[in-house]
Amino acid sequence: MSRRSMLATAGATLAGGALLLRGGAAQAQPQPTTTPRPVARSTTRKDWLPPGMPGRDYQPVIVPNGAKMPWKVVDGVKVFHMVAEEVEHEFAPGLKATCWGYNGHVHGPAIEVVEGDRVRFYVTNRLPAPTTVHWHGLILPSGMDGVGGLNQKSIPPGETYRYEFTIRQTGTGMYHSHHDEMTQMALGMVGLFIMHPRRPVGPRVDRDFALMLHEWRIDPGAKRPDPNEMTDFNILTFNAKAFPGTEPLVVRKGDRVRIRLGNLSAMDHHPIHLHGFHFRVTETDAGRIPESAQLPETTVLVPVGSTRTFEFVADAPGDWAMHCHMTHHVMNQMGHELPNLIGVKPGDLDAKVRTLLPGYMTMGQEGMGDMGDMGMAMPDNSIPMTGANGKYGYITMGGMFTILKVRDRLDGEGDPGWYEPPPGTLAMEASPDELRQDGIDVKSPPRGEPGSPMSTRRG
């Protein structure tokens, strides 16, 4: 059978859909052996290829702040064991919450497979509620699709189900619970599903990053995210981390870089903007975009329930911001009910109020930019609305913000620290001589000129 026809038959149904294994996770673990096992198996003829191996058949992805799902090979099949469970997770220093995730992580570890692999997933439910796993964007038999009540019975607490199918595509998919989705996905039960091509397409990349976009409602002092929130999300994350908790993306100058973005936020699309580079959008949920249709961009919109992948050559050293361009998505624990104090002049109000509330200070009349570095006491389990100290002062962004660090040379894989710009390449205060030389009068700046002939017409 040719490779193409072998993969084309992968949609043949597996008898019985997801299989329930009684007796808990320990008894569900498959053991490598060549002896037939007393476990029900599909009678579908073999429609897969030998398991693709890291380093030989694909370059593994990098998951900043995240983890990868371990696997083993049993009789030519890649076998995974996933555990749905409660997880104590730290979003950023000073902000923790009790979430739901997989294998001790929020979000769940990224899954990496290769086109043509046969995969088998044992899913153990250690939650207090039923759950399922839906393989978002994957082409597979209906009985393996993971929608509770529709394709299978939901997995009861304490039970283990088996999913098995052949990988028939390439690109970036996702996985998530498809039972009580509003609650379980809002609490963190999502993950990335990377499907490498058996034969690589396009230029070889040196760094392949995978990031999940998500949003949460965590009120100051609360110990759990609020799954009932519909509009006012106050924690926005890359791989379940809000800045300053996000790890930088570290690359060497000249590297070809791929960044995969998956969005399983509850309500919001995210326009992700990268400073310093133009990139090409190379993949959607359904796989590779033909080169003639790849769009040059600096911002890519990642809709809810979608993935987008872009690639570029990191030819400019520096510290480059990458963030959602929804401005409230780069804030932490901000809400809609704050009064607008821009331009307010409090006068002696603070002194009068301090007679009742010692330490009172009116804030917000000049914006929110200085609030993070004021050193004020924070409520329990909360963080400042904006970020952290940078090389030149306070970075007034939080939430869905991270840094691409491009360096001429790298010593190891860790954070290389702050970039040192060459002389003459740093914005700084203009000197009086510079102003005078270029004829700049800061006391009498020019007004904007009319932008259209219509603007000069009178009456």
C-alpha positions, 0 to 999 in steps of 0.5 A: 500500500502506498503512503498516500493510500495508507494515510487515506484509510485512517478514517476507518472507524474503531469499534466501540469508540472510546473504551472504558477500562475498569479499575483505575489508572494503574491497571490501565497502563499498557506494557511493552510486549510482543504477546497479544494482550487481553484488551479489546482492539479494533479489527481495522487493518493497519493504516499507520506508519512506524512511529516518528521519532524526535531528532530523526523525523522532527525537531521538537517544539519549545513550550515556554513555561509549559511541559510536554506529554510523555509517551512510549512505543508499544507494538509500533503505537505511541502510547500516552497516559493523560490524567485530568486533575486539580492543579495548584497553578501560579500565573505570576509571582504573587498570584496562584489559583486552584485550577483543573488541568492535566498531568500536574500542569495548567495548561495540559502538556503539549502533545507532539506526534508525526503524520502517520503515527498511530496514537493511543491515549489512556485518559484517567479522570481524577476530577470530582466531575465527569469529563472527556477529551476532544481532539480539536481540529483533528481528522479522526473517527466519530467515536473518538471525537470526545463530545460527551453524550454525542460521541461517547459516554463522559468519563466518570470520576475514577475511571480511565477511557481509551482513545486510539486513532491515526494521525492523518494531517500536519499542523497545530491542533489542540485538545480540551474537555468537551463536557461542561465546557464552560466550567472545565475549559475556564478552569484550564483543561486545554492543551496544544496538539502538534502534528509534525509532517513526515516529510518537512515542508518549507524552509527548516526552522531553528526554533519552533515555539508553541503558545496557548492563549487563554483568559481567566477571571480571578478576583483579588483574594479568590483561590479559584478562577470564576468559570461563570464570567462572560465579559470581564476577564482580568488575567490574560495569559501565554501558556497560562502565565501572565507577565511578568511570569512569562518566560522570554523566547530566546533565539540566536541572530539569523535563526529561522523562527516559527511561533505557533499560537492556539486560542482557547479563550472563553470569549476573546480573539487576540491580535498578537503583535510582534515588534521589530519584524515582518513575518509570514502567516504559514499555517492555520488550523487546517495545515500549511498555507501555500507559499503564494497565499502566505500573508506578510504581517506584523500582527496576526489575529487568532480567533477563539477556537483557532490556531495560527502559525507564523515564521520569520528570520530573526535578523535584528538583535534586541529585546522585542515585545510580543503581546496581544494588541487589545490594550486591556489584555496587557493588564492584570486583574483590571475591571470595568468598575474603576472610576475615571480619574484622568485629569482630576486634581485632588487638591487637599482631598488626600489629607482630609481623607487620611484623617479617616483612612491613614495612608489614603492616596488618590490614584489614576488621575494621570493614568495607570502607568505608575501604579505598578512600581509604587510599592503599595501593599496588595490584597491577598493573591493579587498582583499589580495591574502592570508588569515589572522592572525592565532595563530602563524602568518599569514596563507598564504592561502585564497579561498577554505580554512576553519578550523575544530576545535575539542575540548574536551569541547565546551561552546556553538556553536560558535568559540572556539578560537585557540587551545592550544596544550599540552606541547611537541606537538608543532613544534618549533625552535630546540635548540643547545642542541637538535641538538648536542644530535641528531648529527645534523650539520646544516652546513653540512646536509646529501645528499639524498641517491640513491633511486634505484640501477640503480642510482649507475650505471655508464656509 
